[in-house]
């Protein structure tokens, strides 16, 4: 089972308007509501790929109930910690005439120390059933940089694999607990190592430094050039065939889903990287975030090139 953690879940609302004007009444042509948060964008593709997926984190009020209900069509099981306050909404306004995107991100509820202790107790029980745990995104108000660090320690003490995908202090402090894997971007690698990462050689050296600090797998996206991983088996680069991308939002989360799947299946690092890259590329072909078609993934899969760099 793959356990996904979304501490700051939301309802993502997408409004399509024509000629958005601030201070005026704007008629919405189309709208779509989906369960949001980076962790849930890992949950959905992992479930589509056939894994048993349980989603946990914090939800609250009627909005929290909606988030849970919205996961049912994806066959994602909910095991959230419930709060009385309402879960937040994130509103994305797309102006179809001017091709401009505007976002409104609600602050959401505040998690108390008592709330987090209650969640940790629930989390410890869930971890016992999991093969791999993924932790993604930001945290609610009331939690600090130690939040993921504490959760990673729980998973490691249980002898399970854990993927941490976050940023800033949460990442900086989280890696001190030695997660199995992280997927930093270039700016995050610079923050963690102080290296300029001006070229591929610098990036690899920076990733090796993080690996030597106790992170088993360091995966780094290279945009159109694919990605590479540094791990105990060596350094590997994945190149993805050229595709006509429709929506790249959430493709990194889909890649995390692929890594979680590969780790849960006990695959070798080359096959894990191939699977993660194929799922991520397939997700880019769809308008929906955190979604892909199996036939797209299966078509792309054999064309992923994996090269051992060292």
Protein Blocks (a to p, Z undefined) as FASTA:
>chain_A
ZZdddfkgccddddddehiaehiacddfbdcdddedjklmmmmmmmmnopacddedddeh
jklmmmmmmmmmnopacdddcdfbdcddddddddfklopacddddebjaddfklmmmmmm
mmmmmmmmpmbdcdedjddehiafklmmmmmmmmmmnopacddddehjllmmmmmnopab
dcddfklmmmmnopaklafklmmmmmmmmmmnopabacddehjnopadddfkbccddddd
ddddfblghklmmmmmmmmmmmmnopafklmmmmmmmmmmmmmmpmbghiacfklmmmmm
mmpccddfZZ
